[in-house]
Amino acid sequence: MVRTLTALGILAAGSDPRCECTGGCGREHRKAGDGRCDVTDQPSHPLALVAPGHSATAAAQLDRHDLAAWCRACCTHAARSRAHDAAQHDGPDLLDLLTAGGDAA
């Protein structure tokens, strides 16, 4: 049985049970009209507490108010976006390698 954050009392009863992502995952959330993801906390799609921009070790030490309840899709897109950004900025560009090789000749 999957326990939702709402059922566990982590999200306050009566509060908006939607994913708290407002675009930090790299996607624009336009459907709801307020820029927030429209996935709700339910057993088939439970939300997870995450700390965008923090490592898992640092996130474990944060207060609940510093964490965000995100859906699986937003977590996945944020991870892909971070991996893509890391790949773009990791090491020299191919043109840099060609230029460096041309100067040696």
C-alpha positions as CSV (number, residue, x, y, z in Angstrom):
1,M,0.0,0.0,0.0
2,V,1.4,3.4,-1.0
3,R,1.1,6.1,1.6
4,T,0.6,9.6,0.3
5,L,2.2,12.7,1.9
6,T,-1.3,13.9,2.7
7,A,-2.2,10.6,4.4
8,L,1.0,10.8,6.5
9,G,0.2,14.3,7.6
10,I,3.2,15.8,6.0
11,L,1.0,17.9,3.7
12,A,-1.5,19.8,5.8
13,A,-5.1,18.6,5.7
14,G,-7.1,21.0,3.6
15,S,-4.1,22.4,1.8
16,D,-3.6,22.2,-1.9
17,P,-2.4,18.6,-2.5
18,R,-0.8,19.4,-5.9
19,C,2.8,19.0,-6.8
20,E,4.6,22.2,-5.6
21,C,6.9,22.5,-8.7
22,T,6.5,25.9,-10.3
23,G,8.9,25.2,-13.2
24,G,12.1,24.2,-11.4
25,C,12.0,20.9,-13.3
26,G,12.5,22.8,-16.5
27,R,8.9,22.4,-17.8
28,E,6.3,25.2,-18.0
29,H,3.2,24.2,-16.1
30,R,0.4,26.0,-18.0
31,K,-2.6,23.8,-17.5
32,A,-3.4,25.0,-14.0
33,G,-3.1,28.7,-14.9
34,D,-0.9,29.5,-11.9
35,G,2.4,28.1,-13.2
36,R,2.2,25.1,-10.8
37,C,2.2,21.4,-11.8
38,D,-1.3,20.0,-11.7
39,V,-0.5,16.4,-10.4
40,T,-2.2,15.7,-7.1
41,D,-1.0,13.6,-4.2
42,Q,-2.8,10.3,-4.5
43,P,-1.9,6.6,-4.2
44,S,-1.5,6.1,-7.9
45,H,0.8,9.2,-8.2
46,P,2.3,10.0,-4.7
47,L,4.3,13.1,-4.3
48,A,7.9,12.9,-2.9
49,L,9.7,15.4,-0.6
50,V,12.6,16.8,-2.5
51,A,15.1,19.6,-2.1
52,P,15.8,21.1,-5.5
53,G,19.3,22.3,-5.8
54,H,20.6,20.3,-2.8
55,S,22.3,16.9,-2.6
56,A,20.5,14.1,-0.9
57,T,22.8,14.3,2.1
58,A,22.0,18.0,2.6
59,A,18.3,17.5,2.0
60,A,18.1,15.0,4.8
61,Q,19.1,17.8,7.2
62,L,16.7,20.4,6.0
63,D,13.5,21.5,7.7
64,R,10.1,20.6,6.0
65,H,9.7,24.2,5.0
66,D,12.9,24.0,2.9
67,L,11.6,20.9,1.1
68,A,9.1,20.7,-1.8
69,A,6.5,18.1,-2.6
70,W,7.1,17.1,-6.2
71,C,5.6,14.5,-8.5
72,R,7.6,11.8,-10.1
73,A,7.5,13.4,-13.5
74,C,8.9,16.7,-12.2
75,C,11.6,14.9,-10.3
76,T,12.6,12.9,-13.5
77,H,12.6,16.1,-15.7
78,A,14.7,18.0,-13.1
79,A,17.3,15.1,-13.0
80,R,17.4,15.0,-16.8
81,S,17.8,18.7,-17.0
82,R,20.7,18.6,-14.4
83,A,22.4,15.8,-16.3
84,H,22.0,17.7,-19.6
85,D,23.5,20.8,-18.1
86,A,26.4,18.9,-16.6
87,A,27.1,17.2,-19.9
88,Q,27.2,20.6,-21.7
89,H,29.6,22.1,-19.3
90,D,31.9,19.2,-18.6
91,G,35.2,19.5,-20.5
92,P,36.3,21.4,-23.6
93,D,34.2,21.9,-26.6
94,L,35.0,20.0,-29.8
95,L,36.0,23.2,-31.5
96,D,38.4,23.9,-28.7
97,L,40.1,20.5,-29.3
98,L,40.4,21.3,-33.1
99,T,41.9,24.7,-32.4
100,A,44.4,23.4,-29.9
101,G,45.4,20.7,-32.4
102,G,45.8,23.3,-35.1
103,D,48.1,25.5,-33.0
104,A,50.5,22.6,-32.4
105,A,51.2,22.0,-36.1
